[in-house]
Amino acid sequence: MRRDARIIVLVLLSLVLLYPGCGVKSRPLPPSDVRPQRTTDLQAVSVANGIRIRWSRPVRYTGGGRMRDLGKFEILRAVGGGEPKLLADIPVTDLQRFRQQQHFSYLDTDTQLGMRYRYQIISVTTDGYESLPSNQAEVVRTVPTPTPNPENFVLPTPVPLHR
């Protein structure tokens, strides 16, 4: 009986010593404070083979804390006056890198000339918390003007200086 009592005392003592080390060091945050901040600099431009969109990486949560767990971007696209639909998921794979990517881009090649497209981005953490949708970037797909090339580029004629 004495041996059983010692085992019970050791188990209880172990539980008492392990209890303070639960790992939680701060107060829990509400979900509204751990969403990524909304992207506000989304841009879209018509290029030769589609529409290229570009945006910056969110670096803070809506609660103000520095964000270190960005998991992916969801790209939404609306054609004409239609409703936005999920176009693509872009995973963020640089969480462990010393220098993380600050700007992202995506080329939408499934477009038609003359059509109007609207894009938005939603940032998602690795835990699944979503930002509010970004600003809308709207563009009509057109053929971009060709850039000058060496075959048709003409140097300006020099003008003599008057003395």
Secondary structure as UniProt FT lines:
FT   HELIX           2..18
FT   HELIX           19..21
FT   HELIX           31..33
FT   STRAND          43..47
FT   TURN            48..49
FT   STRAND          50..56
FT   STRAND          60..61
FT   TURN            62..63
FT   STRAND          70..79
FT   TURN            80..81
FT   STRAND          85..91
FT   TURN            95..96
FT   STRAND          103..108
FT   TURN            113..114
FT   STRAND          116..125
FT   TURN            126..127
FT   STRAND          137..140
FT   TURN            150..152
//
